[in-house]
Amino acid sequence: MSETNEAEAQGAPDRENILVLELKDGATVTIKLRPDLAPLHVERIKELARKGFYDGTPFHRVIEGFMAQGGDPTGTGTGGSDLPNLKAEFSAPGKARFLRGTCGMARTQDPNTANSQFFIMFAPASSLDGQYTIWGEVTEGMEAVDKIARGAGSSGMVRTPDKIVSMRVLADT
């Protein structure tokens, strides 16, 4: 048994599959990554986090009672990384659902256009199940997510957005 699998069996966290986001005022959010659901998306998130891509990026679209979206360095909702888009990795019905704290990948109407933008759910949204890729779940710090500045209107675009101070893979800290 590998050290990682042995540690998991003993209840220790798999540091390679834990993200830590630092938000405003030193608040932290811990996200358990789900490579069992979306291995390509998890690898993308980790790759970008390791490059510091997410550091300083805004939560540009935040809709009360729905979700907070970030990961676009332009803050417009149209930007992404210079890496190619990812093919969808939708979860089979019943395997994973969009609940409070679920982390999913944003995309255009084409399901195979996820790149760097992601969202964190404030509340369940069964309409997203099987339509968007789930890559993680908040395990600590949801109260910090709840404090992210909200946008206006149905678009949820935020005029003065809160930003991710840093996003790190726990194994690298």
Number of C-alpha atoms within 10 A of each C-alpha: 7 7 9 14 13 12 14 13 12 9 9 11 16 18 17 14 18 21 24 20 22 20 22 15 8 10 14 21 19 21 24 21 28 17 15 10 19 19 13 15 26 18 15 17 25 20 14 18 20 14 12 14 19 25 20 16 21 22 29 26 23 27 20 18 14 16 25 24 24 26 29 22 21 12 20 14 18 11 14 18 15 8 10 11 15 17 15 21 21 20 19 12 9 8 10 15 20 23 17 18 23 24 26 25 25 21 21 9 7 9 16 15 16 24 23 27 22 22 21 26 26 21 15 17 16 11 10 15 20 19 14 22 28 31 27 26 23 21 14 15 18 19 11 16 20 17 12 17 19 23 20 13 10 9 10 18 20 20 13 12 19 20 21 19 18 18 26 23 21 17 12 9 7
